[in-house]
Amino acid sequence: MEYQCIRVYRPESNPRIGAVQLNRPDKLNALSLQLMDELISALEAFDADPDIGCMVLHGTERAFAAGADIDEMADADSVEMLLRDQFRKWERIAALKKPLIAAVSGYALGGGCELALLCDMIVASETAQFGQPEINIGVMPGAGGTQRLTRIVGKALAMELVLTGRFLSAQEAYRLGLVNRVAPVELYLEEAFALASLIASKPPIAVRLAKEAVLKAFSTPLELGIEFERKNFYLLFSTADQKEGMHAFQQKRLPQWQGR
């Protein structure tokens, strides 16, 4: 499939990584409706590909994504936005089974910040800036910013960021647990691919069920989350990879994962 707003590839360093680059540099990768349709299509294709173990989403050094495409919304009314329901599609990204890493450099603002937060992990360059500045154009976050950001940084800081529109630097985001690591601009994408390669080297079914269990912690009480975790743990004892992993450990050799 040919895309107009994104670039899809597998890095030479590891063909088990599916990479997607947001590719509207003249608009600082503003998240147009077409871009989001293309992005979801590409990510779902990687998610269904048994040869892919992990995915990486990135923009350019200047901008991951500077927000939604305001030109598509400026003159819309409430009914039009309700019927368009453009953020409903984003739930398909949240439903991806394989891990998705955001590699963020430069601006990750508004919808761009929300898209990064929708990913499972974030590797940031030293120039990365995160923020929800929608208040400055008369609206508020609409793609999960008030919810995911609050769960990560807490009520007080999330309230400040959403109500003032101020940005977080990469180092602030790292201290708050918003990002996994910070790297120099020239190395941030390589660092994201290294993390993706490590994950892609693990048993695929265990990775999938472990991701599901971690995400449950955001949507269930502790008791239900532990119950879900325990069921997934038991379920993995029906996989060939569990037998291979434990036998390899006993025999002091590297496991050979089969993905089943």
SVG drawing of the C-alpha trace seen along z (x, -y; Angstrom):
<svg xmlns="http://www.w3.org/2000/svg" viewBox="-25 -31 50 60">
<polyline fill="none" stroke="black" stroke-width="0.4" points="0.0,0.0 1.3,-3.5 1.0,-6.2 1.0,-9.9 1.5,-11.1 3.7,-8.4 6.7,-6.3 6.7,-2.6 9.8,-0.5 11.8,2.1 15.2,0.9 18.3,2.6 19.4,3.2 16.5,5.6 13.8,6.8 11.7,7.9 10.9,4.2 8.1,2.5 8.8,-1.3 6.4,-4.1 7.6,-7.7 5.0,-10.5 5.8,-12.4 4.3,-15.8 7.4,-17.9 5.9,-21.1 3.1,-20.9 5.3,-19.6 3.6,-16.3 0.2,-17.7 -2.2,-14.8 -4.6,-15.1 -7.5,-12.7 -5.7,-11.1 -2.5,-10.7 -4.3,-9.0 -6.1,-6.6 -2.8,-5.7 -1.1,-5.3 -3.7,-3.0 -3.6,-0.9 0.2,-0.5 0.3,0.3 -2.5,2.9 -0.6,4.5 2.5,4.8 0.5,6.1 -0.9,8.9 2.5,9.8 4.1,12.8 7.6,11.6 7.2,8.4 8.0,8.5 7.8,4.8 6.9,1.5 8.4,-2.0 6.6,-5.2 8.6,-8.4 8.6,-11.8 11.5,-14.0 14.2,-15.5 12.2,-18.8 8.8,-17.4 7.2,-14.1 3.8,-15.7 3.0,-19.3 -0.7,-18.6 -3.9,-18.0 -4.5,-19.6 -6.3,-22.8 -7.3,-23.5 -9.6,-20.5 -11.4,-21.7 -11.4,-25.5 -14.8,-26.0 -16.5,-22.8 -19.4,-22.9 -20.2,-20.5 -22.5,-18.3 -20.0,-17.9 -17.3,-17.0 -19.6,-14.6 -20.5,-12.9 -17.0,-12.8 -15.9,-11.2 -12.3,-11.3 -10.7,-10.2 -12.7,-6.9 -10.2,-5.5 -7.4,-6.1 -8.8,-3.2 -7.5,-0.9 -4.0,-1.9 -4.7,-1.2 -5.9,2.2 -2.7,3.3 -1.4,6.6 2.3,6.0 4.4,3.3 4.6,-0.1 7.4,-2.5 7.2,-6.2 10.6,-7.8 10.1,-11.5 12.2,-14.4 11.2,-18.0 7.6,-18.9 5.0,-16.4 2.1,-18.7 -1.6,-18.4 -2.6,-15.4 1.1,-14.6 1.5,-14.3 -1.6,-12.2 -0.4,-9.9 2.9,-9.4 1.1,-8.6 -1.0,-6.1 2.2,-4.1 3.5,-1.6 6.9,-3.2 8.6,-6.5 12.3,-7.1 12.9,-10.8 15.7,-13.0 17.2,-15.7 15.1,-18.3 11.8,-16.6 9.0,-18.8 5.7,-17.4 2.6,-19.5 -1.2,-19.9 -1.6,-23.5 -5.1,-23.2 -6.3,-25.7 -4.5,-28.4 -6.8,-27.9 -10.0,-27.7 -10.4,-24.0 -9.0,-21.1 -7.4,-17.7 -9.8,-15.4 -7.8,-12.2 -7.0,-11.1 -4.7,-13.8 -6.6,-14.6 -6.8,-10.9 -3.5,-9.3 -1.4,-12.3 -3.0,-12.5 -2.5,-8.8 1.3,-9.2 2.2,-12.6 -0.6,-13.0 -3.5,-15.4 -1.7,-18.6 0.8,-18.7 -1.6,-17.4 -4.0,-20.2 -1.2,-22.8 -0.2,-21.5 -3.7,-21.3 -4.9,-24.6 -1.7,-26.7 -0.5,-24.9 3.1,-24.8 5.6,-22.3 7.6,-19.6 11.2,-19.2 12.6,-15.7 14.4,-15.7 11.3,-16.7 9.4,-14.0 12.0,-11.4 12.0,-12.4 8.2,-12.1 8.2,-8.6 6.6,-9.9 9.5,-8.6 11.7,-5.5 15.0,-7.2 16.5,-10.3 19.2,-10.2 21.1,-12.8 19.2,-13.8 21.6,-11.9 21.0,-8.7 17.4,-8.7 16.0,-6.7 18.9,-4.2 18.1,-3.9 14.4,-3.3 15.4,-0.6 17.7,1.0 14.8,1.2 12.5,2.6 15.1,5.2 15.4,6.4 11.6,6.8 11.4,8.5 13.9,11.1 11.5,12.3 8.8,15.0 5.9,13.3 2.9,14.8 4.4,14.0 5.1,10.4 1.5,10.0 0.0,11.3 2.4,9.3 1.5,6.1 -2.2,6.9 -1.6,7.4 0.3,4.1 -2.4,2.2 -5.0,3.7 -3.5,1.8 -4.8,-1.4 -8.4,-0.2 -9.2,2.1 -8.9,2.2 -5.8,4.0 -7.6,7.2 -9.0,7.6 -5.7,6.7 -3.9,9.4 -6.6,11.9 -6.1,11.0 -2.3,11.3 -2.6,14.7 -4.8,16.1 -2.4,14.9 0.5,16.4 -1.3,19.8 -2.3,19.5 1.4,19.3 2.0,22.8 0.1,24.0 2.7,22.6 5.6,24.3 7.7,21.2 7.2,21.8 8.5,25.3 11.4,24.2 12.3,21.2 12.3,23.2 14.1,26.2 16.7,23.9 17.3,22.3 17.7,25.8 20.1,26.8 22.1,23.5 21.5,22.6 19.8,19.8 16.1,20.5 14.8,20.8 11.4,19.1 8.7,20.5 5.9,18.0 3.4,20.7"/>
</svg>
